[in-house]
Amino acid sequence: MWSAPGNESSKRLGSSGIPDAVWLVWGRVSDPSKPSAARQPAESWQLAIHCKLSTMPREISAGGVVLRQVSGVWHVALIEPQKSEPQKETPNPATAKTPRKRSRAVLALPKGLVDPGEKPQAAAVREVQEETGIVAEPVTKLSDNKYVYVRTWGDGKRVFKIVSFYLMRYVSGEIDNLTSDMRIEVKQALWVPLADAPRQLAYSNERKVLRQAQEYLESHGLS
């Protein structure tokens, strides 16, 4: 099941789950050369952030960066999520403005929630198959993306989310061979040249994951 990485108001988190901005304050104020009293405000910030995150609902997701060579060129499997929009009243033709059309699809890496009792790596393999139609095998873990987002549905709560991404090798299957149920969530799945993919991804944190995959490919290969 596809899950968005959060909206523009999401706060990026460091590896320990503390927002990067707070770490900057902590690093400046809590200088080891300064007296302990000077470090107390930053330590209070750290404790407050930890407490706040611990009370938030959490979501754990996993996804994959699936690579395949096509005619000697590396490609990555991406998806275009369905975007449902509420119906709007038809405007007066005399005063209506022509809406601007998007120049390209909004693409993302395949990913989704980890089921209860399921390991993140197994969830990533499952989600890749469900959302793209292909079978892939894990090569290595790339990263954990951590952020806070506000639910735009239901209770509207702030949610602390972790998405584990894995580099994967294509094994078999035809891309975009999806079930009718999955079409509700995914408009299409497609192979995109790896060199072009970062410019087509909608989210900056996924572009970073893709760069990590490219660096691994360049240094280790993908036999």
C-alpha positions as CSV (number, residue, x, y, z in Angstrom):
1,M,0.0,0.0,0.0
2,W,1.5,3.3,-1.1
3,S,2.2,5.9,1.6
4,A,3.3,9.4,0.9
5,P,6.5,10.7,2.5
6,G,4.7,13.6,4.1
7,N,3.8,17.1,3.1
8,E,5.7,20.3,2.9
9,S,5.3,20.9,6.6
10,S,7.1,17.7,7.5
11,K,10.2,18.2,9.6
12,R,13.3,16.3,8.6
13,L,14.9,14.3,11.4
14,G,18.4,13.2,12.1
15,S,19.5,9.6,12.6
16,S,18.4,9.7,16.3
17,G,15.0,11.1,15.5
18,I,15.8,14.7,16.5
19,P,15.0,17.4,14.0
20,D,18.1,18.7,12.2
21,A,17.4,22.3,13.3
22,V,17.4,21.2,17.0
23,W,20.7,19.4,16.5
24,L,22.2,22.6,15.2
25,V,21.1,24.5,18.4
26,W,22.3,21.6,20.5
27,G,25.7,21.5,18.8
28,R,26.2,25.2,19.2
29,V,25.0,25.6,22.8
30,S,26.2,22.3,24.3
31,D,29.8,22.9,23.6
32,P,31.9,20.6,25.8
33,S,34.3,23.5,26.5
34,K,31.4,25.5,28.1
35,P,30.2,25.1,31.7
36,S,27.4,22.5,32.2
37,A,25.0,25.4,33.1
38,A,25.4,26.7,29.5
39,R,24.4,23.3,28.2
40,Q,21.2,22.9,30.2
41,P,18.9,24.7,27.8
42,A,19.9,22.5,24.9
43,E,19.6,19.4,27.0
44,S,16.1,20.5,28.0
45,W,15.3,20.9,24.3
46,Q,16.6,17.4,23.6
47,L,14.5,15.9,26.4
48,A,11.4,17.8,25.3
49,I,11.7,16.6,21.7
50,H,12.2,13.0,22.8
51,C,9.1,13.2,25.0
52,K,7.1,14.7,22.2
53,L,8.0,12.1,19.7
54,S,7.4,9.3,22.2
55,T,3.7,10.3,22.5
56,M,3.1,10.6,18.7
57,P,1.5,7.8,16.7
58,R,4.1,5.9,14.7
59,E,4.1,4.4,11.3
60,I,6.7,2.0,10.0
61,S,7.0,1.6,6.2
62,A,9.4,-0.1,3.8
63,G,10.2,0.3,0.1
64,G,12.6,-0.7,-2.6
65,V,14.9,0.8,-5.2
66,V,14.7,-1.9,-7.9
67,L,17.4,-1.7,-10.6
68,R,17.6,-3.5,-14.0
69,Q,19.7,-3.1,-17.0
70,V,17.8,-2.6,-20.3
71,S,20.0,-2.5,-23.4
72,G,23.0,-1.8,-21.3
73,V,21.4,1.2,-19.5
74,W,20.4,1.0,-15.8
75,H,16.7,1.6,-15.1
76,V,14.8,2.0,-11.8
77,A,11.2,0.9,-11.1
78,L,9.0,3.9,-10.1
79,I,5.3,4.4,-9.6
80,E,2.8,7.1,-10.2
81,P,0.3,7.1,-7.3
82,Q,-3.3,7.8,-7.9
83,K,-4.4,11.3,-6.9
84,S,-8.0,11.6,-6.0
85,E,-9.4,15.1,-6.0
86,P,-12.8,16.2,-4.7
87,Q,-15.4,17.1,-7.2
88,K,-15.8,20.8,-7.9
89,E,-18.7,22.8,-9.2
90,T,-18.5,23.7,-12.9
91,P,-17.4,27.4,-13.2
92,N,-19.1,29.9,-15.3
93,P,-17.5,29.6,-18.8
94,A,-17.4,33.3,-19.2
95,T,-15.2,33.9,-16.1
96,A,-13.4,30.6,-15.8
97,K,-9.7,30.4,-16.2
98,T,-8.0,27.6,-18.1
99,P,-6.4,25.4,-15.4
100,R,-2.6,24.8,-15.8
101,K,-1.7,21.2,-16.7
102,R,1.2,19.4,-15.0
103,S,4.1,18.9,-17.4
104,R,5.0,15.5,-16.0
105,A,3.8,12.7,-13.8
106,V,4.5,12.8,-10.1
107,L,6.6,9.7,-9.5
108,A,7.7,7.9,-6.3
109,L,9.5,4.8,-5.1
110,P,7.3,1.8,-4.3
111,K,6.7,1.5,-0.6
112,G,4.1,0.8,2.0
113,L,3.3,0.0,5.6
114,V,4.9,-2.9,7.4
115,D,2.3,-5.5,8.5
116,P,2.2,-6.6,12.1
117,G,4.9,-9.3,12.7
118,E,6.5,-8.6,9.3
119,K,10.1,-7.7,8.9
120,P,10.8,-4.4,7.0
121,Q,12.9,-6.2,4.4
122,A,10.1,-8.7,3.7
123,A,7.6,-5.8,3.6
124,A,9.7,-4.0,1.0
125,V,9.8,-7.0,-1.3
126,R,6.1,-7.5,-0.9
127,E,5.3,-3.8,-1.5
128,V,7.5,-3.7,-4.6
129,Q,5.7,-6.7,-6.1
130,E,2.2,-5.4,-5.2
131,E,2.8,-1.9,-6.5
132,T,4.9,-2.6,-9.6
133,G,4.1,-6.2,-10.6
134,I,7.7,-7.3,-10.6
135,V,9.7,-9.7,-8.3
136,A,12.9,-8.3,-6.9
137,E,15.5,-9.5,-4.3
138,P,17.2,-7.4,-1.7
139,V,20.9,-6.5,-2.1
140,T,21.5,-4.1,0.8
141,K,19.7,-1.6,3.0
142,L,20.1,1.9,1.9
143,S,18.7,4.1,4.7
144,D,15.9,4.9,7.1
145,N,14.0,8.1,6.3
146,K,12.5,9.7,9.4
147,Y,10.1,12.6,9.5
148,V,6.9,14.0,11.1
149,Y,3.8,14.7,9.0
150,V,0.3,15.8,9.7
151,R,-2.5,13.4,8.6
152,T,-4.8,15.2,6.2
153,W,-7.5,12.6,6.8
154,G,-9.2,11.2,9.9
155,D,-8.0,12.6,13.2
156,G,-5.5,15.1,11.7
157,K,-2.8,14.0,14.1
158,R,1.0,14.5,13.8
159,V,2.7,11.2,13.0
160,F,6.3,10.1,13.4
161,K,7.1,8.0,10.4
162,I,10.1,5.8,9.5
163,V,10.6,4.4,6.0
164,S,13.3,1.8,5.4
165,F,14.6,1.6,1.8
166,Y,16.4,-1.3,0.3
167,L,18.4,-1.6,-2.9
168,M,17.0,-4.5,-4.9
169,R,17.9,-6.5,-8.0
170,Y,15.2,-7.2,-10.6
171,V,14.3,-11.0,-10.8
172,S,11.2,-11.5,-13.0
173,G,7.8,-10.2,-13.9
174,E,6.3,-7.5,-16.1
175,I,6.2,-4.0,-14.8
176,D,2.7,-2.4,-14.4
177,N,1.1,-5.9,-14.2
178,L,-1.1,-4.8,-11.3
179,T,-4.3,-6.1,-9.7
180,S,-7.5,-4.1,-10.1
181,D,-7.4,-3.4,-6.3
182,M,-3.9,-1.9,-6.6
183,R,-5.0,0.3,-9.5
184,I,-7.0,2.3,-6.8
185,E,-3.6,3.3,-5.3
186,V,-1.2,3.2,-8.3
187,K,-1.9,4.8,-11.6
188,Q,1.1,3.2,-13.3
189,A,4.4,1.5,-12.7
190,L,7.3,2.1,-15.1
191,W,11.0,1.7,-15.8
192,V,12.8,5.0,-15.8
193,P,16.5,5.5,-16.8
194,L,18.5,5.8,-13.6
195,A,20.3,8.9,-14.7
196,D,16.9,10.7,-15.4
197,A,15.0,9.4,-12.3
198,P,16.1,11.9,-9.7
199,R,14.6,14.8,-11.7
200,Q,11.3,12.9,-11.9
201,L,10.9,12.0,-8.2
202,A,8.5,14.2,-6.3
203,Y,10.1,14.0,-2.9
204,S,13.6,15.2,-2.0
205,N,14.2,12.4,0.6
206,E,13.6,9.8,-2.1
207,R,16.0,11.6,-4.4
208,K,18.6,11.2,-1.7
209,V,17.9,7.5,-1.4
210,L,18.2,7.1,-5.2
211,R,21.6,8.9,-5.0
212,Q,22.7,6.3,-2.4
213,A,21.7,3.5,-4.7
214,Q,23.7,5.1,-7.6
215,E,26.8,5.4,-5.3
216,Y,26.5,1.8,-4.3
217,L,26.1,0.7,-7.9
218,E,29.2,2.6,-8.9
219,S,31.3,1.2,-6.1
220,H,30.0,-2.3,-5.8
221,G,28.1,-3.1,-9.0
222,L,25.0,-5.2,-9.0
223,S,25.9,-8.7,-10.4
